[in-house]
Amino acid sequence: MNTFRYQMVIVWSDEDDCYLVHFPEFPEQIYRTHGNSYEEAARNGEKVLQLMLEKDGLPVPRPRSAVA
């Protein structure tokens, strides 16, 4: 399954002093990650998303379509 079809939100957190990553299409899972740079957060996010899609027994939501 193509991980690039899912949303990955990356935001800076002053409280955590790093970029936080979450996945809106996976609200029931608590999978999140982070990175010290935007690029590191994006790489970590791709890895976590791939793991979520490969894990047996978890529901896989349909990717949301972008609204024009």
GROMACS elastic network, one bead per residue, 0.5 to 0.9 nm:
[ bonds ]
;  ai    aj funct       b0    kb
    1     4     6  0.89845   500
    1     5     6  0.86938   500
    1    50     6  0.85099   500
    1    53     6  0.72773   500
    1    54     6  0.86808   500
    2     5     6  0.59550   500
    2     6     6  0.81382   500
    2    50     6  0.85933   500
    3     6     6  0.58836   500
    3     7     6  0.87911   500
    3    46     6  0.70587   500
    3    49     6  0.65407   500
    3    50     6  0.63303   500
    3    53     6  0.79804   500
    4     7     6  0.75936   500
    4     8     6  0.87808   500
    4    46     6  0.82917   500
    5    63     6  0.58641   500
    5    64     6  0.78480   500
    5    65     6  0.84137   500
    6    23     6  0.76740   500
    6    24     6  0.84287   500
    6    25     6  0.70143   500
    6    49     6  0.84122   500
    6    62     6  0.84187   500
    6    63     6  0.52346   500
    6    64     6  0.69903   500
    6    65     6  0.89515   500
    7    22     6  0.85666   500
    7    23     6  0.59538   500
    7    24     6  0.64293   500
    7    25     6  0.68598   500
    7    63     6  0.76873   500
    7    64     6  0.77164   500
    8    21     6  0.66662   500
    8    22     6  0.59535   500
    8    24     6  0.71272   500
    8    25     6  0.87465   500
    8    42     6  0.80863   500
    8    45     6  0.70473   500
    8    46     6  0.83304   500
    8    49     6  0.85480   500
    9    20     6  0.80232   500
    9    21     6  0.55038   500
    9    22     6  0.54012   500
    9    23     6  0.62167   500
    9    24     6  0.75103   500
    9    45     6  0.89429   500
   10    19     6  0.62983   500
   10    20     6  0.55722   500
   10    22     6  0.68604   500
   10    34     6  0.83343   500
   10    38     6  0.74438   500
   10    41     6  0.71698   500
   10    42     6  0.74030   500
   10    45     6  0.86717   500
   11    18     6  0.85178   500
   11    19     6  0.53787   500
   11    20     6  0.53900   500
   11    21     6  0.66767   500
   11    22     6  0.88695   500
   11    38     6  0.84626   500
   12    16     6  0.84424   500
   12    17     6  0.74706   500
   12    18     6  0.59338   500
   12    20     6  0.61924   500
   12    38     6  0.83971   500
   13    16     6  0.53030   500
   13    17     6  0.55715   500
   13    18     6  0.56431   500
   13    19     6  0.59085   500
   13    20     6  0.66309   500
   14    18     6  0.71030   500
   14    19     6  0.88203   500
   15    18     6  0.82218   500
   16    19     6  0.80030   500
   16    20     6  0.83470   500
   17    36     6  0.77163   500
   18    34     6  0.66944   500
   18    35     6  0.58473   500
   18    37     6  0.70649   500
   18    38     6  0.86150   500
   18    41     6  0.86314   500
   19    33     6  0.86197   500
   19    34     6  0.53830   500
   19    35     6  0.52617   500
   19    36     6  0.61120   500
   19    37     6  0.65241   500
   19    38     6  0.62638   500
   19    40     6  0.86477   500
   19    41     6  0.61676   500
   20    32     6  0.74270   500
   20    33     6  0.61255   500
   20    35     6  0.67584   500
   20    38     6  0.89430   500
   20    41     6  0.69402   500
   21    31     6  0.89107   500
   21    32     6  0.56165   500
   21    33     6  0.52034   500
   21    34     6  0.55003   500
   21    35     6  0.82061   500
   21    41     6  0.65846   500
   21    42     6  0.76972   500
   21    44     6  0.84381   500
   21    45     6  0.63287   500
   22    26     6  0.85591   500
   22    30     6  0.86396   500
   22    31     6  0.70053   500
   22    33     6  0.69272   500
   22    34     6  0.87187   500
   22    45     6  0.77679   500
   23    26     6  0.56258   500
   23    27     6  0.72418   500
   23    29     6  0.89747   500
   23    31     6  0.76256   500
   23    32     6  0.73323   500
   23    45     6  0.85698   500
   23    49     6  0.80397   500
   24    27     6  0.58244   500
   25    28     6  0.88030   500
   25    60     6  0.88560   500
   25    61     6  0.64095   500
   25    62     6  0.77493   500
   25    63     6  0.68529   500
   25    64     6  0.73162   500
   26    29     6  0.56271   500
   26    30     6  0.80475   500
   26    31     6  0.80523   500
   26    52     6  0.89800   500
   26    59     6  0.88109   500
   26    60     6  0.78833   500
   26    61     6  0.69053   500
   27    30     6  0.73077   500
   27    31     6  0.88789   500
   28    31     6  0.89761   500
   29    32     6  0.88054   500
   29    52     6  0.88494   500
   29    58     6  0.86756   500
   31    48     6  0.73099   500
   31    49     6  0.83704   500
   31    52     6  0.79905   500
   32    45     6  0.76705   500
   32    48     6  0.76244   500
   33    41     6  0.71342   500
   33    44     6  0.65067   500
   33    45     6  0.62244   500
   33    48     6  0.73399   500
   34    37     6  0.87315   500
   34    38     6  0.88752   500
   34    40     6  0.77743   500
   34    41     6  0.50396   500
   34    42     6  0.83356   500
   34    44     6  0.68733   500
   34    45     6  0.75392   500
   35    38     6  0.66618   500
   35    39     6  0.76948   500
   35    42     6  0.77741   500
   35    43     6  0.85228   500
   35    44     6  0.71034   500
   35    45     6  0.89212   500
   36    39     6  0.84176   500
   36    40     6  0.64523   500
   36    41     6  0.69466   500
   37    40     6  0.51656   500
   37    41     6  0.61934   500
   37    42     6  0.86235   500
   38    41     6  0.51103   500
   38    42     6  0.61920   500
   38    43     6  0.87277   500
   39    42     6  0.50871   500
   39    43     6  0.62618   500
   39    44     6  0.86154   500
   40    43     6  0.51244   500
   40    44     6  0.61024   500
   40    45     6  0.84133   500
   41    44     6  0.51000   500
   41    45     6  0.59348   500
   41    46     6  0.86254   500
   42    46     6  0.62319   500
   42    47     6  0.87396   500
   43    46     6  0.52182   500
   43    47     6  0.64486   500
   43    48     6  0.88285   500
   44    47     6  0.51404   500
   44    48     6  0.62502   500
   44    49     6  0.85805   500
   45    48     6  0.51490   500
   45    49     6  0.60179   500
   45    50     6  0.85045   500
   46    49     6  0.51236   500
   46    50     6  0.61204   500
   46    51     6  0.86531   500
   47    50     6  0.51808   500
   47    51     6  0.63053   500
   47    52     6  0.87506   500
   48    51     6  0.50576   500
   48    52     6  0.62084   500
   48    53     6  0.87134   500
   49    52     6  0.50556   500
   49    53     6  0.62806   500
   49    54     6  0.86926   500
   50    53     6  0.51929   500
   50    54     6  0.62510   500
   50    55     6  0.86937   500
   51    54     6  0.51291   500
   51    55     6  0.60383   500
   52    55     6  0.53654   500
   52    56     6  0.86697   500
   52    58     6  0.76372   500
   52    60     6  0.81998   500
   53    56     6  0.82138   500
   53    58     6  0.80329   500
   53    59     6  0.87721   500
   53    60     6  0.66402   500
   54    58     6  0.87946   500
   55    58     6  0.63241   500
   56    59     6  0.85505   500
   60    63     6  0.89408   500
   61    64     6  0.87032   500
